[in-house]
Amino acid sequence: MDNDKLKSELLKANKIISNIQNIQIDNYEIKKLKDENAILKYQLNMKDNEIKDLKLKIQSNLTNLPKYNINEIMVINFMSQDSTINEGVKCLPGDIFAEVEEKLYKKYDKLRNTNNMFTANAKPVLRFKKICENGIKDGDKVQLFKLE
């Protein structure tokens, strides 16, 4: 009978050892899952921060962009005496004429080397006044005179 009792105790001990091993495996799996969870939380946090940064950049870009009403945009038609220049340039009524003149010079670089005068509606255009202050309206023709 002692032998049967020992066998029974041995089986119980083997079951306990097996359970302990299973618990250790489960604990290892739990630790692995916890580590993976921590890594995923960190990555999620990083992505959240990146999204916040991008939202701030978008917001700052939107606030820094100049706001134009599409109905304010106008075109001034520049024409030279010899008809070599016939160019429409987009601008706003509040733009300084010299800035619009610069847009023309970007297309016709050779004009930079000449002394130019402009008239609109039979009046001389003052370079450092706004388009609206010069009485220029959308579609108006601005005559270019090369002074020598």
Buried (B, 14 or more C-beta within 10 A) or exposed (E): EEEEEEEEEEEEEEEEEEEEEEEEEEEEEEEEEEEEEEEEEEEEEEEEEEEEEEEEEEEEEEEEEEEEEEEEEBEBBBBBEEEEBEBEBEBBBEBBBEBBBEBBEEEBEEBEEEEBEBBBEEEEBEBEBBBEBBEBEEEBBBBBBEEE
